Amino acid sequence: MTADQIIQDIKLLPRDEQSRVVQFAVELARSRQLSAEDLVVIAQQMLETNDPEQKKRLEDKLTRGFYGD
């Protein structure tokens, strides 16, 4: 089963069931947040690099780590 198929199935669920799925997804993302220490290490690496591509990758990693993957 693909993510697109799951999304289509979720759209067919009653509203209360959709809410449960959304809550699960939020909790899952929150559980994948990085610790403050890990975020500091990534931010420091981002500040130290002069490579724009590496800086962008680290910025994306920092954002995902802050909000959850």
C-alpha positions as CSV (number, residue, x, y, z in Angstrom):
1,M,0.0,0.0,0.0
2,T,1.4,3.4,-0.9
3,A,1.0,6.7,0.9
4,D,-1.3,8.0,-1.8
5,Q,-3.6,5.0,-1.3
6,I,-3.6,5.6,2.5
7,I,-4.4,9.2,2.0
8,Q,-7.3,8.4,-0.3
9,D,-8.6,5.9,2.3
10,I,-8.4,8.5,5.0
11,K,-10.4,10.9,2.9
12,L,-13.2,8.3,2.9
13,L,-13.3,7.9,6.6
14,P,-15.9,9.6,8.8
15,R,-14.8,12.9,10.3
16,D,-14.2,11.5,13.8
17,E,-12.0,8.8,12.4
18,Q,-10.1,11.3,10.3
19,S,-9.5,13.3,13.4
20,R,-7.9,10.3,15.1
21,V,-5.6,9.8,12.1
22,V,-4.6,13.4,12.2
23,Q,-3.9,13.3,16.0
24,F,-1.8,10.2,15.4
25,A,0.2,11.9,12.7
26,V,0.9,14.9,14.9
27,E,2.0,12.7,17.8
28,L,4.2,10.7,15.5
29,A,5.9,13.9,14.2
30,R,6.3,15.3,17.7
31,S,8.0,12.1,18.8
32,R,10.6,12.5,16.1
33,Q,11.8,16.0,17.2
34,L,15.5,16.3,18.0
35,S,16.8,17.2,21.5
36,A,18.0,20.7,22.2
37,E,21.5,19.5,22.2
38,D,21.2,17.9,18.8
39,L,19.6,21.1,17.4
40,V,22.5,23.2,18.7
41,V,25.0,20.9,17.0
42,I,23.2,21.2,13.7
43,A,22.9,24.9,14.0
44,Q,26.6,25.2,14.8
45,Q,27.5,23.1,11.7
46,M,25.2,25.3,9.6
47,L,27.0,28.5,10.8
48,E,30.5,27.0,10.2
49,T,30.0,25.8,6.6
50,N,30.6,28.1,3.6
51,D,29.0,25.6,1.2
52,P,25.6,26.9,0.3
53,E,24.3,23.4,-0.6
54,Q,25.5,22.0,2.8
55,K,24.0,25.0,4.6
56,K,20.6,24.4,3.0
57,R,20.7,20.7,3.9
58,L,21.6,21.5,7.5
59,E,18.8,24.2,7.6
60,D,16.3,21.6,6.4
61,K,17.6,19.1,8.9
62,L,17.3,21.7,11.7
63,T,13.7,22.6,10.7
64,R,12.7,18.9,10.5
65,G,14.4,18.3,13.9
66,F,12.7,21.2,15.5
67,Y,9.1,20.5,14.3
68,G,9.5,16.7,14.0
69,D,10.2,14.7,10.9
